[in-house]
């Protein structure tokens, strides 16, 4: 699959990338914020509930201690013990009925928490009571489902249960009871004292806060003492959660006081144990209630996220447009330049990377325009040079005929050297003109050079030696005409100036696609650093310029010279088997001027 960054436009790529990055950051911040807030709410709820349960435990323990102390006072009362140890039909016992009932009833009248107090007599067959307070037979307890727990303890708290006191008729009400055995001085059980606590009072005691959820008070054996549900939802019945709650509270052995459970719904369970009674106060709070505040925060975060996304979309569009706009202008300018509008320039008021691109584009177009002007000037100079050559070729027959007439006059006069020189000069003119061609085979160039060398030998009376070291295979290659003759002429004029003798060697070889020609002499030599500006070596400059014009920078002329030892000039040019097509076409265009 191709990289999307290489397929879609810059504006689309920038816009989508910015949106993805913004979306990820917004989502990450939102989720993290919601999680941290939710965890903070849970931690605060746990800590505050633990403190509340601890305070409730203290209040509850205070009331329990009061009830237990009052029951101990009554059970230790000598009159009560005497009453319980007397026979049922004795005069003393009958006379004490009212006094005992008044003593028991006084607690329910004075104590707000006490519903009623009953005294169960072991050796009695009749019950006497006033309201729910009074003296009852043992049969009521023996038929109670709690009798087994009462039987095996000196005192015990009984959880929420219905009030049953013989044929007492009152409103159906549940109570919590504290049961204590009454013992004789010898340690024998003679009765059982029961303090019944109002369930409404216990509700008020354990339901001081208005928080949501259910609260349960359990004894040391995880049996329910009292429960209070304040949830708007369906309350959790203790019977339905008794076993899972027991399993959860096993964690109390560890250093923890809360747990998150999933029963009917997800719940947070928090507990606190009393130090004296070892009772456990348990709060079960619906998870939805705890996270209600977090959900409001979640809603706010979502609204903020939507606003951030809208803002990100607007910013991404604006930034991508501002970022891509100068690039599009640059691309438009490039297209205009490509269609030939060489004066194209980009308005540049940027100082960043965009400004750097615009500046370099403007400089590039300016340079290209200057190069094109220079190239046109070179082409113009080239055509002018060609025209000059063509002009020099005008009336060649007149020159040939004149030289031929002069040759015959020299023969008639017996001037054989002059005749030979005129003949060689005519041949040189024919080869030099070459029918107007710019390139000639190396064989023709060497023939032209031999004519020139022969003329120089006649002139210098054989004192300048020439040597040619050229493989015949190289003679088929084409080169610009009048290439070697100016170099040999330069060696004779400047290299052997004021000398009567000298040595010139012309050699050549090939290497891959390049033809190498060399003209070497043992003349005075020269300073190669002065070559570019020296007027004496215009022949070298002309050849170098022609090679640069014809073949480019890869071919050219190189000079090695040592003063008083000689000069070596090396030419490199491509191996052409025919005249280049561009020069042929130019010659065809110029033929009508011949």
Order of alpha helices (4+ residues) and beta strands (2+ residues): alpha-alpha-alpha-alpha-beta-beta-beta-alpha-alpha-beta-beta-beta-alpha-beta-beta-alpha-beta-beta-beta-alpha-alpha-alpha-alpha-alpha-beta-alpha-beta-beta-alpha-beta-beta-alpha-beta-beta-alpha
